[in-house]
Amino acid sequence: MDTNQEKMTSQKGRIVYVRSVNVDELPDEVRDQIDGLTKLYAVHSVDGERLALVKCRELAFVLARQNDMSPVTVH
């Protein structure tokens, strides 16, 4: 899957939200790129824009921190 790095870096110093996403809720073009996973983790901006999808929660937090963001879990 591709991540829009420009969007991630434009959000410097911001809080982002990490939440689990069922793969069957994603668009077909995204599901076509996923091999055998049933759940991914999304990183969202405070206004709800999805910034990234990754395969595990830990990776979502690392990605956010590497881009100077403060990740928070959403249920």
The 8 nearest C-alpha neighbors of each residue, nearest first, counted from 0:
[[1, 32, 2, 29, 52, 33, 53, 51],
 [0, 2, 3, 51, 52, 4, 32, 29],
 [3, 1, 51, 4, 0, 52, 50, 7],
 [2, 4, 5, 6, 1, 7, 50, 51],
 [5, 3, 7, 6, 2, 8, 9, 50],
 [4, 6, 8, 7, 3, 9, 2, 10],
 [7, 5, 9, 4, 8, 3, 50, 10],
 [6, 8, 4, 5, 9, 10, 50, 66],
 [7, 9, 5, 10, 6, 66, 11, 4],
 [8, 10, 6, 7, 11, 5, 4, 66],
 [9, 11, 8, 7, 13, 12, 6, 68],
 [12, 10, 67, 13, 9, 8, 68, 66],
 [11, 13, 68, 67, 10, 14, 69, 66],
 [14, 12, 68, 11, 10, 69, 15, 67],
 [13, 15, 69, 68, 70, 45, 16, 12],
 [16, 14, 44, 70, 43, 69, 45, 71],
 [15, 17, 71, 43, 42, 70, 72, 73],
 [18, 16, 42, 72, 41, 73, 71, 43],
 [19, 17, 73, 41, 40, 72, 74, 20],
 [18, 20, 40, 39, 41, 38, 21, 17],
 [19, 21, 39, 38, 40, 22, 18, 41],
 [22, 20, 38, 23, 24, 37, 39, 19],
 [21, 23, 37, 38, 24, 25, 20, 30],
 [22, 24, 21, 25, 37, 30, 26, 38],
 [25, 23, 22, 21, 26, 20, 30, 27],
 [26, 24, 22, 23, 30, 29, 27, 21],
 [27, 25, 29, 28, 30, 24, 23, 22],
 [26, 28, 30, 29, 31, 25, 23, 32],
 [29, 27, 31, 26, 30, 32, 25, 33],
 [28, 30, 31, 27, 32, 26, 25, 33],
 [31, 29, 27, 33, 32, 28, 25, 26],
 [30, 32, 28, 29, 33, 27, 34, 26],
 [33, 31, 30, 29, 0, 34, 28, 27],
 [34, 32, 30, 31, 35, 36, 29, 0],
 [35, 33, 36, 32, 31, 30, 37, 22],
 [34, 36, 33, 37, 38, 22, 30, 32],
 [37, 35, 38, 34, 33, 22, 39, 54],
 [36, 38, 22, 21, 35, 39, 23, 20],
 [37, 39, 21, 22, 20, 36, 19, 40],
 [40, 38, 54, 20, 19, 53, 55, 21],
 [41, 39, 19, 53, 18, 52, 20, 56],
 [40, 42, 52, 18, 17, 51, 19, 43],
 [41, 43, 17, 51, 50, 16, 49, 15],
 [44, 42, 49, 16, 48, 50, 47, 15],
 [43, 45, 15, 47, 48, 46, 16, 49],
 [44, 46, 47, 15, 43, 14, 16, 48],
 [45, 47, 44, 48, 43, 49, 15, 16],
 [48, 46, 44, 45, 43, 49, 16, 50],
 [47, 49, 44, 43, 46, 50, 45, 42],
 [50, 48, 43, 51, 42, 47, 44, 41],
 [49, 51, 43, 42, 48, 7, 6, 44],
 [52, 50, 42, 41, 2, 49, 53, 43],
 [51, 53, 41, 40, 42, 39, 54, 50],
 [54, 52, 40, 55, 39, 59, 41, 51],
 [53, 55, 39, 40, 52, 56, 58, 38],
 [54, 56, 58, 57, 53, 40, 39, 59],
 [57, 55, 59, 58, 40, 60, 54, 17],
 [56, 58, 60, 59, 55, 61, 62, 54],
 [57, 59, 61, 60, 56, 55, 62, 53],
 [60, 58, 56, 62, 57, 61, 53, 63],
 [59, 61, 63, 57, 58, 62, 70, 64],
 [62, 60, 58, 64, 63, 59, 65, 57],
 [63, 61, 59, 65, 60, 64, 58, 66],
 [62, 64, 68, 60, 66, 61, 65, 70],
 [65, 63, 67, 68, 61, 66, 62, 60],
 [66, 64, 62, 63, 67, 61, 68, 60],
 [65, 67, 64, 63, 68, 8, 62, 7],
 [68, 66, 64, 11, 12, 65, 63, 69],
 [69, 67, 63, 13, 12, 64, 66, 14],
 [68, 70, 14, 15, 13, 64, 63, 71],
 [69, 71, 15, 16, 14, 60, 63, 68],
 [72, 70, 16, 17, 15, 73, 69, 14],
 [73, 71, 17, 16, 18, 74, 70, 15],
 [72, 74, 18, 17, 16, 71, 19, 70],
 [73, 18, 72, 19, 17, 16, 71, 20]]
